[in-house]
Amino acid sequence: MNYREILLKVSGFAAFILVWYALIGVSKIFFPGAPISSIPDPIEVCKAFGRILFPSGVNPLYQQSLLSHAGASLLRMLYGSVIAIAIGIPSALLMGWSRRAFHFGGTIVEILRPIPPIAWIPIALLLFKFNAPIFIVFLGVVFPIVLSVVSGVRNIDTKLIEAAKIVGADDWSIIRKVVLPASVPSMITGIRTGLGVGWMCIVAAEMVGSSSGLGYFIWYAYDLYMIPEMVAGMIAIGIIGWLMNWVLEFLERRMTPWRS
Protein backbone atom coordinates (compact mmCIF):
# COMPACT_ATOMS: atom_id res chain seq x y z
CA MET A 1 0.00 0.00 0.00
CA ASN A 2 1.55 3.32 -1.07
CA TYR A 3 1.24 6.65 0.73
CA ARG A 4 -1.51 7.87 -1.63
CA GLU A 5 -3.72 4.94 -0.76
CA ILE A 6 -3.09 5.50 2.95
CA LEU A 7 -3.89 9.20 2.53
CA LEU A 8 -7.17 8.38 0.78
CA LYS A 9 -8.18 5.96 3.52
CA VAL A 10 -7.41 8.48 6.26
CA SER A 11 -9.17 11.25 4.32
CA GLY A 12 -12.28 9.12 3.86
CA PHE A 13 -12.42 8.30 7.56
CA ALA A 14 -11.88 11.96 8.52
CA ALA A 15 -14.64 13.05 6.13
CA PHE A 16 -17.01 10.54 7.71
CA ILE A 17 -16.25 11.91 11.21
CA LEU A 18 -16.73 15.52 10.06
CA VAL A 19 -20.06 14.77 8.38
CA TRP A 20 -21.22 12.88 11.48
CA TYR A 21 -20.23 15.75 13.76
CA ALA A 22 -21.84 18.36 11.50
CA LEU A 23 -25.16 16.49 11.17
CA ILE A 24 -25.50 15.97 14.91
CA GLY A 25 -24.48 19.59 15.67
CA VAL A 26 -26.98 21.04 13.19
CA SER A 27 -29.80 18.79 14.44
CA LYS A 28 -29.21 19.75 18.08
CA ILE A 29 -29.26 23.45 17.22
CA PHE A 30 -32.13 23.63 14.73
CA PHE A 31 -34.12 20.44 15.44
CA PRO A 32 -33.68 19.73 19.18
CA GLY A 33 -36.81 17.58 19.33
CA ALA A 34 -35.97 15.39 16.35
CA PRO A 35 -34.93 11.76 16.99
CA ILE A 36 -31.54 12.33 15.37
CA SER A 37 -30.68 14.88 18.06
CA SER A 38 -30.46 12.04 20.60
CA ILE A 39 -27.56 10.47 18.68
CA PRO A 40 -24.21 11.36 20.32
CA ASP A 41 -21.49 13.18 18.43
CA PRO A 42 -17.97 11.74 17.99
CA ILE A 43 -16.62 13.52 21.09
CA GLU A 44 -19.33 12.02 23.31
CA VAL A 45 -18.63 8.57 21.87
CA CYS A 46 -14.89 8.95 22.55
CA LYS A 47 -15.66 9.84 26.16
CA ALA A 48 -17.92 6.77 26.37
CA PHE A 49 -15.06 4.62 25.11
CA GLY A 50 -12.96 5.88 28.00
CA ARG A 51 -15.66 4.93 30.50
CA ILE A 52 -16.31 1.40 29.20
CA LEU A 53 -12.86 0.29 28.12
CA PHE A 54 -12.04 -0.99 31.62
CA PRO A 55 -14.40 -2.01 34.46
CA SER A 56 -15.17 0.80 36.87
CA GLY A 57 -17.96 2.52 38.80
CA VAL A 58 -21.18 1.27 40.32
CA ASN A 59 -23.19 1.44 37.09
CA PRO A 60 -23.98 -2.17 36.09
CA LEU A 61 -22.90 -1.47 32.52
CA TYR A 62 -19.40 -0.52 33.71
CA GLN A 63 -18.86 -3.56 35.92
CA GLN A 64 -17.71 -5.62 32.91
CA SER A 65 -15.37 -3.90 30.47
CA LEU A 66 -15.85 -3.57 26.74
CA LEU A 67 -12.67 -5.61 26.30
CA SER A 68 -14.13 -8.55 28.21
CA HIS A 69 -17.33 -8.39 26.15
CA ALA A 70 -15.25 -8.29 22.95
CA GLY A 71 -13.23 -11.27 24.18
CA ALA A 72 -16.42 -13.25 24.83
CA SER A 73 -17.72 -12.51 21.34
CA LEU A 74 -14.41 -13.40 19.70
CA LEU A 75 -14.21 -16.67 21.61
CA ARG A 76 -17.68 -17.69 20.45
CA MET A 77 -16.72 -16.58 16.95
CA LEU A 78 -13.63 -18.78 17.09
CA TYR A 79 -15.54 -21.87 18.26
CA GLY A 80 -18.29 -21.52 15.66
CA SER A 81 -15.86 -20.76 12.82
CA VAL A 82 -13.56 -23.69 13.60
CA ILE A 83 -16.52 -26.08 13.59
CA ALA A 84 -17.82 -24.57 10.34
CA ILE A 85 -14.42 -24.85 8.63
CA ALA A 86 -13.86 -28.40 9.90
CA ILE A 87 -17.24 -29.54 8.55
CA GLY A 88 -17.69 -27.21 5.57
CA ILE A 89 -14.40 -27.67 3.70
CA PRO A 90 -14.32 -31.50 3.60
CA SER A 91 -18.03 -31.63 2.73
CA ALA A 92 -17.58 -29.07 -0.04
CA LEU A 93 -14.54 -30.88 -1.48
CA LEU A 94 -16.55 -34.09 -1.60
CA MET A 95 -19.55 -32.37 -3.20
CA GLY A 96 -17.36 -30.64 -5.75
CA TRP A 97 -15.50 -33.83 -6.66
CA SER A 98 -18.39 -36.34 -6.67
CA ARG A 99 -21.51 -35.70 -8.69
CA ARG A 100 -23.44 -38.12 -6.47
CA ALA A 101 -22.39 -36.27 -3.34
CA PHE A 102 -23.27 -32.97 -5.02
CA HIS A 103 -26.83 -34.08 -5.78
CA PHE A 104 -27.18 -35.78 -2.39
CA GLY A 105 -26.03 -32.82 -0.30
CA GLY A 106 -26.84 -29.97 -2.66
CA THR A 107 -30.57 -30.15 -2.02
CA ILE A 108 -30.07 -29.95 1.74
CA VAL A 109 -27.73 -26.99 1.38
CA GLU A 110 -30.04 -25.11 -0.97
CA ILE A 111 -33.02 -25.62 1.36
CA LEU A 112 -31.21 -24.51 4.52
CA ARG A 113 -29.03 -21.78 3.01
CA PRO A 114 -31.82 -19.22 2.31
CA ILE A 115 -32.94 -19.33 5.95
CA PRO A 116 -31.26 -16.34 7.68
CA PRO A 117 -29.07 -17.48 10.58
CA ILE A 118 -30.90 -15.03 12.83
CA ALA A 119 -34.14 -16.94 12.16
CA TRP A 120 -32.52 -19.96 13.82
CA ILE A 121 -32.08 -18.13 17.14
CA PRO A 122 -35.26 -19.51 18.82
CA ILE A 123 -34.34 -23.10 17.91
CA ALA A 124 -30.71 -22.50 18.92
CA LEU A 125 -31.86 -21.24 22.32
CA LEU A 126 -34.00 -24.34 22.82
CA LEU A 127 -31.20 -26.70 21.83
CA PHE A 128 -28.04 -25.01 23.10
CA LYS A 129 -29.15 -22.43 25.72
CA PHE A 130 -26.30 -19.95 26.27
CA ASN A 131 -24.19 -21.65 23.59
CA ALA A 132 -26.74 -20.60 20.97
CA PRO A 133 -24.48 -17.82 19.55
CA ILE A 134 -21.84 -20.43 18.65
CA PHE A 135 -24.41 -22.36 16.62
CA ILE A 136 -25.56 -19.16 14.92
CA VAL A 137 -21.95 -18.35 13.98
CA PHE A 138 -21.58 -21.87 12.57
CA LEU A 139 -24.61 -21.34 10.33
CA GLY A 140 -23.37 -17.96 9.17
CA VAL A 141 -19.89 -19.24 8.31
CA VAL A 142 -20.49 -22.70 6.90
CA PHE A 143 -22.71 -21.96 3.89
CA PRO A 144 -20.45 -19.34 2.23
CA ILE A 145 -17.54 -21.78 2.65
CA VAL A 146 -19.46 -24.67 1.10
CA LEU A 147 -20.69 -22.65 -1.87
CA SER A 148 -17.29 -21.11 -2.57
CA VAL A 149 -15.31 -24.36 -2.29
CA VAL A 150 -17.80 -26.39 -4.35
CA SER A 151 -17.63 -23.75 -7.08
CA GLY A 152 -13.82 -23.71 -6.88
CA VAL A 153 -13.54 -27.49 -7.21
CA ARG A 154 -16.01 -27.73 -10.09
CA ASN A 155 -14.15 -24.97 -11.98
CA ILE A 156 -10.73 -26.63 -11.80
CA ASP A 157 -9.20 -27.06 -15.25
CA THR A 158 -10.10 -30.60 -16.32
CA LYS A 159 -6.79 -30.87 -18.18
CA LEU A 160 -4.98 -30.91 -14.84
CA ILE A 161 -7.09 -33.83 -13.63
CA GLU A 162 -6.72 -35.70 -16.92
CA ALA A 163 -2.95 -35.24 -16.82
CA ALA A 164 -2.85 -36.65 -13.29
CA LYS A 165 -4.86 -39.70 -14.39
CA ILE A 166 -2.52 -40.29 -17.33
CA VAL A 167 0.47 -40.64 -14.99
CA GLY A 168 -1.47 -43.15 -12.89
CA ALA A 169 -2.77 -41.05 -9.99
CA ASP A 170 -5.77 -42.45 -8.14
CA ASP A 171 -8.71 -40.36 -6.92
CA TRP A 172 -7.21 -39.72 -3.48
CA SER A 173 -3.91 -38.58 -4.97
CA ILE A 174 -5.72 -36.27 -7.39
CA ILE A 175 -7.75 -34.73 -4.57
CA ARG A 176 -4.67 -34.29 -2.37
CA LYS A 177 -2.21 -33.02 -4.98
CA VAL A 178 -4.43 -31.30 -7.56
CA VAL A 179 -7.89 -30.47 -6.23
CA LEU A 180 -6.88 -29.35 -2.73
CA PRO A 181 -4.13 -26.89 -3.78
CA ALA A 182 -6.24 -25.53 -6.62
CA SER A 183 -9.13 -24.93 -4.20
CA VAL A 184 -7.14 -22.82 -1.72
CA PRO A 185 -8.23 -19.45 -3.22
CA SER A 186 -11.90 -20.44 -3.10
CA MET A 187 -11.46 -21.68 0.50
CA ILE A 188 -9.99 -18.35 1.58
CA THR A 189 -12.72 -16.42 -0.22
CA GLY A 190 -15.40 -18.55 1.42
CA ILE A 191 -13.84 -18.17 4.87
CA ARG A 192 -13.56 -14.39 4.47
CA THR A 193 -17.19 -14.13 3.40
CA GLY A 194 -18.36 -16.54 6.07
CA LEU A 195 -16.54 -14.79 8.89
CA GLY A 196 -18.12 -11.49 7.87
CA VAL A 197 -21.58 -13.05 7.99
CA GLY A 198 -20.79 -14.90 11.22
CA TRP A 199 -19.60 -11.72 12.95
CA MET A 200 -22.87 -9.97 12.12
CA CYS A 201 -24.89 -12.98 13.25
CA ILE A 202 -23.20 -13.40 16.61
CA VAL A 203 -23.98 -9.80 17.59
CA ALA A 204 -27.67 -10.40 16.92
CA ALA A 205 -27.63 -13.75 18.74
CA GLU A 206 -25.96 -12.23 21.80
CA MET A 207 -28.71 -9.64 22.09
CA VAL A 208 -31.25 -12.31 23.00
CA GLY A 209 -29.28 -15.40 23.97
CA SER A 210 -26.33 -14.36 26.11
CA SER A 211 -25.27 -12.52 29.25
CA SER A 212 -21.99 -11.29 27.78
CA GLY A 213 -20.55 -10.23 24.44
CA LEU A 214 -20.78 -7.10 22.34
CA GLY A 215 -24.35 -7.79 21.24
CA TYR A 216 -25.43 -8.13 24.86
CA PHE A 217 -23.51 -4.96 25.76
CA ILE A 218 -25.23 -2.91 23.04
CA TRP A 219 -28.70 -4.10 24.02
CA TYR A 220 -28.04 -3.54 27.73
CA ALA A 221 -26.77 -0.02 27.02
CA TYR A 222 -29.95 0.65 25.04
CA ASP A 223 -32.11 -0.62 27.93
CA LEU A 224 -30.32 1.80 30.26
CA TYR A 225 -30.60 4.55 27.61
CA MET A 226 -26.84 5.05 27.63
CA ILE A 227 -26.69 5.97 23.95
CA PRO A 228 -23.02 7.08 23.75
CA GLU A 229 -21.94 3.72 25.23
CA MET A 230 -24.26 1.91 22.81
CA VAL A 231 -22.74 3.67 19.80
CA ALA A 232 -19.24 3.03 21.17
CA GLY A 233 -20.08 -0.69 21.27
CA MET A 234 -21.29 -0.54 17.66
CA ILE A 235 -18.05 1.12 16.58
CA ALA A 236 -16.06 -1.55 18.45
CA ILE A 237 -17.89 -4.20 16.41
CA GLY A 238 -16.97 -2.40 13.19
CA ILE A 239 -13.31 -2.01 14.19
CA ILE A 240 -12.97 -5.68 15.13
CA GLY A 241 -14.65 -6.74 11.87
CA TRP A 242 -12.27 -4.53 9.90
CA LEU A 243 -9.25 -6.00 11.70
CA MET A 244 -10.47 -9.53 11.03
CA ASN A 245 -10.85 -8.79 7.33
CA TRP A 246 -7.40 -7.17 7.23
CA VAL A 247 -5.79 -10.26 8.76
CA LEU A 248 -7.57 -12.53 6.29
CA GLU A 249 -6.50 -10.35 3.36
CA PHE A 250 -2.90 -10.57 4.59
CA LEU A 251 -3.10 -14.36 4.88
CA GLU A 252 -4.67 -14.58 1.43
CA ARG A 253 -1.78 -12.62 -0.11
CA ARG A 254 0.75 -14.86 1.64
CA MET A 255 -0.97 -18.13 0.71
CA THR A 256 -1.81 -17.18 -2.90
CA PRO A 257 1.05 -14.91 -4.05
CA TRP A 258 0.31 -15.67 -7.71
CA ARG A 259 -2.95 -13.70 -7.44
CA SER A 260 -1.21 -10.46 -6.42
GIFEN-V117294 format. One record per pair of residues at least 4 apart in sequence whose ideal C-beta (glycine too) atoms are under 8 Angstrom apart, sorted by the first residue. I is the first residue (numbers start at 1). J is the second residue. D is the distance in whole Angstrom. If there is no record, write none. Layout:
[[I;J;D] [I;J;D]]
//
This chain:
[[1;5;5] [1;6;6] [2;6;7] [3;7;6] [4;8;6] [5;9;6] [6;10;6] [7;11;6] [8;12;6] [9;13;7] [10;14;6] [11;15;6] [12;16;7] [13;17;7] [14;18;6] [15;19;6] [16;20;6] [17;21;6] [17;42;5] [18;22;6] [19;23;6] [20;24;6] [20;41;7] [20;42;6] [21;25;6] [21;41;5] [21;42;5] [21;43;8] [22;26;6] [23;27;6] [23;36;7] [24;28;6] [24;36;7] [24;37;7] [24;39;6] [24;40;7] [24;41;4] [25;29;6] [25;41;7] [26;30;6] [26;31;8] [27;31;5] [27;32;8] [27;34;6] [27;36;5] [27;37;5] [27;39;8] [28;32;6] [28;37;5] [31;36;7] [31;37;6] [32;37;5] [33;37;7] [38;227;6] [39;227;7] [39;231;7] [40;44;4] [40;45;5] [40;48;7] [40;227;6] [40;228;4] [40;231;6] [41;45;7] [42;46;6] [43;47;7] [44;48;6] [44;228;5] [45;49;7] [45;228;5] [45;231;5] [45;232;5] [45;235;7] [46;50;7] [47;51;7] [47;228;7] [48;52;6] [48;226;8] [48;228;4] [48;229;5] [48;231;7] [48;232;4] [49;53;6] [49;66;8] [49;232;5] [49;235;8] [51;56;7] [51;57;8] [51;62;6] [51;229;7] [52;61;7] [52;62;6] [52;65;7] [52;66;4] [52;217;8] [52;229;5] [52;232;6] [52;233;8] [53;65;6] [53;66;6] [53;67;7] [54;65;5] [54;67;7] [55;62;6] [55;63;6] [55;64;6] [55;65;5] [55;68;8] [56;62;5] [57;62;4] [57;63;8] [58;62;8] [59;63;7] [59;224;8] [60;220;8] [60;224;8] [61;217;8] [61;220;6] [61;221;6] [61;224;6] [61;226;6] [61;229;6] [64;68;5] [64;69;6] [64;212;7] [64;217;8] [65;69;7] [66;70;6] [66;214;8] [66;217;7] [66;232;7] [66;233;7] [66;236;6] [67;71;6] [68;72;7] [68;212;7] [69;73;7] [69;212;6] [69;213;6] [69;214;5] [69;216;7] [69;217;4] [69;233;8] [70;74;6] [70;214;6] [70;236;6] [70;240;6] [71;75;6] [72;76;7] [72;210;8] [72;212;4] [72;213;5] [73;77;6] [73;202;6] [73;203;7] [73;206;7] [73;213;4] [73;214;5] [73;215;7] [73;240;8] [74;78;6] [74;240;7] [75;79;7] [76;80;6] [76;133;5] [76;134;5] [76;137;6] [76;202;6] [76;206;8] [76;213;7] [77;81;6] [77;137;6] [77;195;8] [77;198;6] [77;199;6] [77;202;6] [78;82;6] [79;83;7] [79;134;5] [79;137;7] [80;84;6] [80;133;7] [80;134;5] [80;135;7] [80;136;7] [80;137;3] [80;138;4] [80;140;8] [80;141;6] [80;198;6] [80;202;7] [81;85;6] [81;137;6] [81;138;8] [81;141;5] [81;191;8] [81;194;7] [81;195;6] [81;198;6] [82;86;6] [83;87;6] [83;134;8] [83;138;5] [84;88;5] [84;137;7] [84;138;5] [84;141;4] [84;142;4] [84;145;6] [84;194;7] [84;198;7] [85;89;6] [85;141;7] [85;145;7] [85;191;7] [86;90;8] [87;91;6] [87;142;6] [88;92;6] [88;141;7] [88;142;4] [88;143;8] [88;145;4] [88;146;5] [88;149;7] [88;190;8] [88;194;8] [89;93;6] [89;145;6] [89;149;6] [89;187;6] [90;94;6] [91;95;6] [91;105;7] [91;146;6] [92;96;6] [92;145;6] [92;146;4] [92;147;8] [92;148;8] [92;149;3] [92;150;5] [92;153;7] [92;190;8] [93;97;6] [93;149;6] [93;153;6] [93;175;7] [93;179;7] [93;180;7] [93;183;7] [94;98;6] [94;101;5] [94;105;8] [95;101;5] [95;102;5] [95;105;5] [95;106;7] [95;146;7] [95;150;5] [95;153;8] [96;102;7] [96;149;6] [96;150;4] [96;151;8] [96;152;7] [96;153;3] [96;154;5] [96;179;8] [96;183;8] [97;101;7] [97;153;6] [97;171;8] [97;175;6] [97;179;6] [98;102;6] [99;103;7] [100;104;6] [101;105;6] [102;106;5] [102;150;7] [103;107;7] [105;109;6] [106;110;6] [107;111;6] [108;112;6] [109;113;6] [109;143;7] [109;146;6] [109;147;8] [110;114;8] [112;143;8] [113;143;5] [113;147;8] [115;119;5] [115;120;7] [116;120;8] [117;136;5] [117;139;4] [117;140;4] [117;197;7] [117;201;4] [117;205;8] [118;136;7] [118;201;6] [118;204;5] [118;205;7] [120;124;5] [120;135;7] [120;136;6] [120;139;6] [121;125;6] [121;132;7] [121;136;6] [121;204;7] [121;205;6] [121;208;6] [121;209;6] [122;126;7] [123;127;6] [124;128;5] [124;132;4] [124;133;8] [124;135;5] [124;136;6] [124;205;7] [124;209;7] [125;129;7] [125;132;5] [125;208;7] [125;209;5] [127;132;8] [127;135;7] [128;132;5] [128;134;7] [128;135;5] [129;209;8] [130;209;7] [130;210;6] [130;211;7] [131;135;7] [132;136;6] [132;205;6] [132;209;4] [132;210;8] [133;137;6] [133;202;5] [133;205;4] [133;206;5] [133;209;6] [133;210;6] [133;213;7] [133;215;8] [134;138;7] [135;139;7] [136;140;6] [136;198;8] [136;201;5] [136;202;6] [136;204;8] [136;205;4] [137;141;6] [137;198;4] [137;201;6] [137;202;5] [137;205;8] [138;142;6] [138;198;8] [139;143;7] [139;201;7] [140;194;7] [140;197;4] [140;198;4] [140;199;8] [140;200;7] [140;201;4] [140;202;8] [141;145;6] [141;191;8] [141;194;4] [141;195;6] [141;197;7] [141;198;4] [142;146;6] [142;194;7] [143;147;6] [143;194;7] [144;148;6] [144;190;5] [144;193;4] [144;194;4] [144;197;6] [145;149;6] [145;187;7] [145;190;4] [145;191;6] [145;193;8] [145;194;5] [146;150;6] [146;190;7] [147;151;6] [147;190;7] [148;152;6] [148;186;5] [148;187;7] [148;189;5] [148;190;3] [148;193;7] [149;153;6] [149;183;6] [149;186;5] [149;187;6] [149;190;6] [150;154;6] [151;155;6] [151;186;6] [152;156;7] [152;182;7] [152;183;5] [152;185;7] [152;186;3] [152;187;7] [152;189;8] [153;179;6] [153;182;8] [153;183;5] [153;186;8] [156;160;6] [156;161;7] [156;178;7] [156;179;6] [156;182;5] [156;183;7] [157;161;8] [157;182;8] [158;162;6] [159;163;6] [160;164;7] [160;178;5] [160;182;7] [161;165;7] [161;174;6] [161;178;6] [161;179;8] [162;166;6] [163;167;7] [164;169;4] [164;173;7] [164;174;5] [164;177;7] [164;178;5] [165;169;6] [165;174;7] [169;173;4] [169;174;5] [169;177;7] [169;178;8] [170;174;7] [171;175;6] [172;176;6] [173;177;6] [174;178;5] [174;179;6] [175;179;5] [175;180;6] [176;180;6] [177;181;7] [178;182;6] [179;183;6] [180;184;8] [183;187;6] [184;188;6] [184;255;6] [184;256;6] [185;189;6] [185;252;8] [185;256;5] [185;259;6] [186;190;6] [187;191;6] [188;192;6] [188;248;7] [188;251;7] [188;252;5] [188;255;7] [188;256;7] [189;193;6] [190;194;6] [191;195;6] [191;248;7] [192;196;7] [192;245;7] [192;248;5] [192;249;8] [192;252;7] [193;197;7] [194;198;6] [195;199;6] [195;244;6] [195;245;8] [195;248;7] [196;200;7] [196;241;7] [196;244;8] [196;245;7] [197;201;6] [198;202;6] [199;203;7] [199;237;8] [199;240;7] [199;241;5] [199;244;7] [200;204;7] [201;205;6] [202;206;6] [202;213;7] [202;215;7] [203;207;7] [203;213;8] [203;214;6] [203;215;4] [203;218;7] [203;237;6] [204;208;8] [204;215;6] [205;209;5] [205;210;7] [205;215;7] [206;210;4] [206;212;8] [206;213;4] [206;214;7] [206;215;3] [206;216;5] [206;219;8] [207;215;4] [207;216;7] [207;218;7] [207;219;4] [208;219;8] [210;215;7] [210;216;5] [211;216;6] [212;216;6] [213;217;7] [214;218;6] [214;233;6] [214;236;6] [214;237;5] [214;240;8] [215;219;7] [216;220;6] [217;221;6] [217;229;8] [217;233;5] [218;222;7] [218;230;5] [218;233;4] [218;234;6] [218;237;8] [219;223;7] [220;224;7] [221;226;5] [221;227;8] [221;229;4] [221;230;4] [221;233;6] [222;226;8] [222;227;8] [222;230;5] [226;230;6] [227;231;6] [228;232;6] [229;233;7] [230;234;7] [231;235;6] [232;236;6] [233;237;7] [234;238;7] [235;239;6] [236;240;6] [237;241;6] [238;242;6] [239;243;6] [240;244;6] [241;245;6] [242;246;6] [243;247;6] [244;248;6] [245;249;6] [246;250;6] [247;251;6] [248;252;6] [249;253;7] [250;254;7] [251;255;6] [252;256;6] [252;259;8] [253;257;7] [253;259;8] [253;260;6] [256;260;8]]
//
